[in-house]
Amino acid sequence: MLLRTAVLALACAAACPADTLTLRDGQVIQGTYMGGTARTVKMQIDDTVKTYDVTDIATLQFTPPAPAASVTPPAGHAHAGTAGTNVRKAPADTPEHI
C-alpha cells in the first residue's frame, strides 16, 4: 500500500507542472501558485504553502497544464456509439421545407 502511494505521488509530481517564482535575491522556487493579494503571492512547495511579499519577487512564471490526451479511433473505424445507427440530417433548403 505504501509503495502504491509513493508511485502515485511520483506520477502526479511528474504530470503536474510546476510554476516558477524567482526572487530578487536570485533564489528560484518551484511550486504551485495558490493565489495571493495585491501585496503577496502564495506558493505551495511540497506540503507547505509559503507567502512571499511582491517587493521580494523578480518574476513569476506559470507553466501551462499539459493538453489532455485524446483517443482517436483508427482510420476506417466508426466512432463509439455510432455503429449501426442512422444519423438524421437537417432538412435541405427546398421549397417544401421552407
C-alpha positions as CSV (number, residue, x, y, z in Angstrom):
1,M,0.0,0.0,0.0
2,L,2.8,2.4,0.9
3,L,4.5,1.6,-2.4
4,R,1.3,2.4,-4.4
5,T,1.1,5.7,-2.6
6,A,4.7,6.6,-3.4
7,V,4.3,5.6,-7.0
8,L,1.1,7.7,-7.3
9,A,2.8,10.7,-5.7
10,L,5.7,10.4,-8.1
11,A,3.4,10.1,-11.1
12,C,1.4,13.2,-10.0
13,A,4.6,15.1,-9.5
14,A,5.8,14.2,-13.0
15,A,2.4,15.0,-14.5
16,C,1.8,18.2,-12.6
17,P,3.9,21.0,-14.0
18,A,5.4,23.5,-11.5
19,D,5.2,27.3,-11.5
20,T,8.4,29.1,-11.0
21,L,8.9,32.1,-8.7
22,T,12.2,33.9,-8.9
23,L,13.1,36.2,-6.0
24,R,15.2,39.4,-6.3
25,D,18.0,37.8,-4.4
26,G,18.3,35.1,-7.1
27,Q,16.5,32.3,-5.3
28,V,14.3,30.2,-7.6
29,I,11.3,28.4,-6.1
30,Q,9.4,25.7,-7.9
31,G,5.9,25.0,-6.7
32,T,2.2,25.6,-7.5
33,Y,0.8,29.1,-7.5
34,M,-2.0,29.2,-4.9
35,G,-3.2,32.8,-5.3
36,G,-2.4,35.9,-3.4
37,T,-3.3,39.5,-2.9
38,A,-2.1,42.8,-4.3
39,R,0.8,42.6,-1.8
40,T,1.5,38.8,-1.5
41,V,1.9,35.7,-3.6
42,K,1.2,32.2,-2.2
43,M,3.1,29.2,-3.5
44,Q,2.7,25.5,-2.5
45,I,6.0,23.8,-2.2
46,D,5.6,20.1,-1.4
47,D,3.1,20.1,1.5
48,T,3.7,23.6,2.7
49,V,2.2,26.9,1.5
50,K,4.5,29.8,1.8
51,T,3.7,33.5,1.3
52,Y,6.0,35.9,-0.4
53,D,5.9,39.7,-0.5
54,V,5.6,41.1,-4.0
55,T,8.5,43.5,-3.4
56,D,10.8,40.4,-3.0
57,I,9.7,38.9,-6.3
58,A,11.5,39.4,-9.6
59,T,9.4,37.1,-11.8
60,L,6.6,34.6,-11.6
61,Q,6.2,32.1,-14.5
62,F,3.2,29.9,-14.9
63,T,3.6,26.5,-16.5
64,P,0.5,25.7,-18.6
65,P,-1.2,22.4,-18.0
66,A,-0.4,19.6,-20.4
67,P,-3.1,19.1,-23.1
68,A,-5.5,16.3,-22.3
69,A,-4.8,13.1,-24.2
70,S,-7.3,12.4,-26.9
71,V,-8.2,9.0,-28.0
72,T,-8.6,8.9,-31.8
73,P,-10.1,5.8,-33.3
74,P,-8.0,4.1,-36.0
75,A,-8.9,5.1,-39.6
76,G,-11.9,3.3,-41.0
77,H,-13.5,2.6,-37.7
78,A,-16.8,4.1,-36.6
79,H,-16.9,6.3,-33.5
80,A,-18.1,4.6,-30.3
81,G,-21.8,4.6,-30.1
82,T,-22.5,5.2,-33.8
83,A,-22.1,1.7,-35.2
84,G,-25.4,0.6,-36.8
85,T,-27.3,3.8,-36.1
86,N,-28.8,6.1,-38.6
87,V,-27.8,9.8,-38.4
88,R,-30.6,12.1,-39.2
89,K,-29.6,15.1,-41.3
90,A,-31.1,18.6,-41.2
91,P,-33.7,19.1,-43.9
92,A,-32.5,20.6,-47.1
93,D,-33.4,24.1,-48.1
94,T,-36.1,23.1,-50.5
95,P,-39.4,24.9,-51.0
96,E,-41.3,22.1,-49.2
97,H,-39.2,22.6,-46.1
98,I,-39.1,26.5,-46.0
